[in-house]
Amino acid sequence: MAISASLVKELRERTGAGMMECKRALQETDGDIEAAIEAMRKSGQAKAAKKAGRIAADGVVELQLADGGTRGVMVEINSETDFVAKDENFARFAQTVGETALVSAAADVETLGGQPLAGDGATTLDTAREALVAKVGENVQLRRLVRFDAPQGRLHSYRHGVRIGVIVDLVGGDEALGRDIAMHIAATNPMCVSADDVPAEALEREREIFRAQALESGKPPEIVDKIIGGRMRKFTEEVTLLGQAFVKDPDTSVEQLLKQAGARVAAFARLEVGEGIEKKTENFAEEVQAQAKQAE
């Protein structure tokens, strides 16, 4: 049957798919727009499943605060390339992910994927993600979700570009201090707030490394213990927020800065796109050689 331009237009508006894909879907369903939408969703799921194994180490960190800074979420949404991460369709999807995370009670990305879109109860995030995969031609994944509640303090945030996001739960202080602390965390990536929060396994690992280094120097055991003690103090200063020198004023520690303002950091979270993901490195020359061998 002949497919009218108005029908194609309506399907494009409802699915966001390309004109030819909409026309083809309508032709295959004899102009039944609901059946066409269902077929396109199934096609999107199939394409998403095919691409699910591909490394997605690019993308954005989406950050949303609400209720006067007492609630907040931060989500890492991954794509395969920076090109798609900058695409307006991907950007809109990322914003929707943040909005949906904020209004839902999902504690992790697996649960979040099954939540209805904020403002569109008929579609889930997973369905929208599959449609985006079909449109942009890349694997798109929800990787991490951080949820914050600040019953005593107030949440402050900072986003460096779209790749690094920080939320800080600050008790006391003001907006400027909260932003400064969040910016500092984005720049220095501390492990935790204070020396008491450093994981025991991290301390033991560093202590063993320092011990091996000191023993190699041939110094007596009592000197070795002093060397290890000094190096451990320096280590905890470097990896803890309170021990670090404030990036805007290296002569002042973050701990001193907070004391001057009568404030304290209850907690913080920092997400950086792709951290911990091993990217596949492409060698064009090797790829050509491999293809040449296959052709022999």
N, C-alpha and C positions, 0 to 999 in steps of 0.2 A: 504494500500500500504506500501511497505518497505520504511523506512526513512533512508537516507544515513547519515553517520557520518559527512560528509562535510556540509550537510544542517543543522544538529543540531549545528555544530560548528559556522556556520554563524549566526544562530539565537541567540546563546549565546553571540556572540560578539556584536550583535546589541541591545540586551535587557539587558545583564548582569545577566540573570536568570540562574537557575541551569540546569544541563544537562537533568535530568528526566522531569523537567517541560517543557523544550523546546521540547523534544521528544514527550511528551504527546500532546502538543499544535499542533505540526506538524501532528501527527496522526489524531487528531480531525478535521484538516482542509485539509486532504488529500495532505499534502506536500506543501500547499500554504503558503509561508513564510509571505507575507503581511497580509493575513487573520489571521495567527497565532499570529503576533505582535498585531493586533487589539484585538484579543480575550484575549491575555495576559494583555493588557492595561485595558480592561474592568474588568478582574479578579482582577487586582491591585486596580482599583477604588472601587470595592466591598469590598475588604479586608481593604482598607484605611477607607472606610465609617464605617465598623464594629468596627474598633479600634479607631475612632475619639473621642469617649466619654471617653477613658481611660486617666488617668492623666499622662501627660508628663512633669515632673519637673526636668529632668536631661538634659544633652546636652552640647552645646558649644556656645560661643560668637565668631562670625567671624568678623574680622575687616580688612578693606581695605582702603588705602589712594592712591590718584592719583594726577597728575598735580602738582608735587612739593610740595605736602602737602596743596594744596588749596581746595581740595575736599576729602570727606571721607564718609564711611558708616560703620555702626555697626549693626549686626543682631544677634538676639538670636534664635537659632534653637534647639528645644527640642526633647528629646527621653524619654522613660519611665525609662530606667536604664543607669547606668554608663557604663555597659558592652557594650551596643550598641553605646553610645557616643564615645567610644574608637575604634569602628570598622572602618576599613579603608574605607568601602563603605560610612559610615556616614560622615567621615572626608572629603572625596572627594565631597560629596553632599554639605556639609557646605561651602567648598571653592567655589564651583560653585554658591551657593547662594550669597556669598559676591561679586563675580565677576559680577554676573548678576545685583545685586543691584547697583553696581558702574556704570555700563554702561546704566542703565535704569533711567527713571525719576520717578519711583514709590515712592510715599510718605508714603505708609503703606504696611504692609505685605499682606493684601488682594489683593491689586493691584499688588504687587510683584509676587505673586503666578501665576498670569496669564501672566507674561512676558516670552518671549522666552529665553532659556538658552544662556548664553554668549558663542559664538562659535558654537551654534547649534540652528538655527532659527526654526527648525521643531518641537522642543519639548519645552513645557512650564515647569516652575518650579513645578507647581502642578502635572503635569504628572510624572515628575522625582521623586517627593516626594511619589506619590502613588506607583510607582515601587519599591522605597526603602522600603516602609512599607511592601509590599509583600515579599521582600527579607529578611528583618531583623525580621519580625514578631512583630513589636512594632509600637505604634502610634508615628508618627513624625510630628512635627508642626513648622511652622514659627510663632514665637510669637511677636517679636518686631523689628522694624526697626528705626534706627536713621540716619538721613542724615545731613551732615555738609558741609557748604561752608564758606571759610575764605577769604573774599575779601581784608581785611586789614592786617591780620596776617598770621600765618602758623599753620597747624594742627600737633599735636604731639600725639603719642599713646603709650599705654602700655597694655599688656595683661598678666594677672597673670594666668599661666597654660592655660586652655581653658575656664575657668568658669567666669572670670571677665575681662571685656574690658573697656578701657577708651580712649576717644578722648578729647583733649584740644585745644581750639583755643587761641593761645598765640600771642600777639602783642609785638614784641621786644624779647629780649633774644636770646638764642641759642638752639641747639639740646639737649644739656645736661640738660639745665634748663627745657625744655619742657618735657623731659622724667622724670625728677625728680618730676615735678608737677603732671604728669599723674600717676606716681607710688604712690605719696602721696594720690591722690584721690582714687586710688584702695584700699589703706590700710584703709583710714578713712571714706570714703563714706559721704562727706559733702552734705548738703541739697541744697546749692546754693553758688554763688560766694561771695556775700557780705551781710551785715545786711539789706541793702535796698531791697534785693531780697527775704527775708524770707516771705513766704505767711502770710497774715494778720490772717488767721484762725489758723495757727500754733502758732503765737505769742499769740493770745487770749486764746487758749487752755492751753498753758504753764502758762500764767499769772493767769488764774483761779485756776490752780493746786497749784501754789506757794501761792496764796492768801489764799486758804483753809488751806494749811499747816501752814502758818504764823498765821492765826487767831486761830488755835487750840492751839498755844503756849500761848495764853492769853496776848500777848503784845499789847500795845496801838496802835491805828490806824496810828499815824505818824511814829512809828517804823516799823509797818507792811509795809507801803509804801516804806520805805528805803530798807527793806529786799527784797521786790518784785523787786525793781529796780536793786539791786545787782545781784539777781538770773537771771533776764532777760538778763543782760549784759553777764553773764557767759554762759547762754544758747545760745545766738547769736554767741559768740566766738566758742562754741563747734560745732555748726551746719553749720557754714559758712567757706568756703575755706580760705578766707583772715584772719579770726580770729583764725584759728587753729595753733597749734605749729607744725612746720615742722618736719616730722617724722625722717629725718636724723640729725636734730639739734633742739631738743626740746626747746632750749633757744632762738630760732629765730622763729617768726611767718611767715606764708606764705606771708603775706602782706609785712613784712620787707624784705624777700628774693626777692620778685618781685621788690620792690623799689630799692634795691641795684643793680639790673640788668637793671633797667630802662625799665621794662616790665609790662604788665598787662594781665590778663586772661579775654578774651571777653566772653567766654562761655565754658562749658564742658558737657560731658555726660558720665555716668557710667552705664553699664549693668552687672548684675550678674545673672547667670543661676538660674532659678527657684524662684527668689525673688517674694514674693506675692502669690505664688501657695501653696495651702495647700496639702501637701503630705498625701496620705493614709498610715497609719501605720498598718502593719500586725502583728497580735498576733497569733503565730503558735498554742499555746495551745487552744486558743478560737476557732480557725478554726477547729481543730480536734474535739473539743467538739460539735461544731455545726454540723459537718458531722456525728458524732455518733448519735446525736439526730434525724437527718434526716433518719438514717438507722433503727431506732427503729420501 
